[in-house]
Amino acid sequence: MKSDLRNSSFDLEERTTKLGEKVIDLCKIIEKNDLTLPIIKQLIRSATSVGANYMEANGASSRKDFRNKIYICKKEIKETKHWLRMLVRILPEKEDQIRIIWREAEELTKIFGKITSTLDNKNK
């Protein structure tokens, strides 16, 4: 675990991990049925993939490898937002809870977008 002295709002490793945990916690309380189960599976897969790919990016063997892993983070977080939106459609009573997670996913989308665009601009 990282030191508590570090500001967690800037710690992407912690933020991406917490996002996955929040999605898992949300999905644990949702009633499983033919409509929710496929979305829950996709949502958990994409949300937890963000943190895993960020960890891989931090261990990248090259700048190109780092950029590719960050780009995957960006794609996975955008997919996560899609599945959250679908979940709200099925469970409107959970909209407030889901919106909190969606807002964090939106912030991470912007962060990963900025990282990839900065890396792309440096390669020009």
C-alpha positions, 0 to 999 in steps of 0.5 A: 500500500502506498503511503497515506501522505500521498494525495490519492486524487493524483494517484492513478494506481489507487484511483483505478483500483478503487474504481474496480472495487466500487464496481464490484461492490455495486454489482454484488448488490444487484439482483442477477437476472437475464437482463442484468447478468450480461451487463454486470459481467461486461462492466466488471471486466472493463472496470477492473481492466483499467487498473490492470492495464495501468499497472502494466503501463507503469511497468512498460518496457518502452515509451511505445508500450507505455502509450499502448497500455494507456490507450487501452486504459482509455478504451476500457474506461470508456467501455465502463461508462457505456455499461454503467449507462446501460445499468442505469437504464435497467435499474433507474432506482440505482442511478444516484449510486451509479452516477458517482462511479460514472463521474469518476470514470469520466474524470479518468477518461479525460486523464487518460485522453490527456496522457495519450494526446501528450504522448502523441504530440511528443512523437510528432 
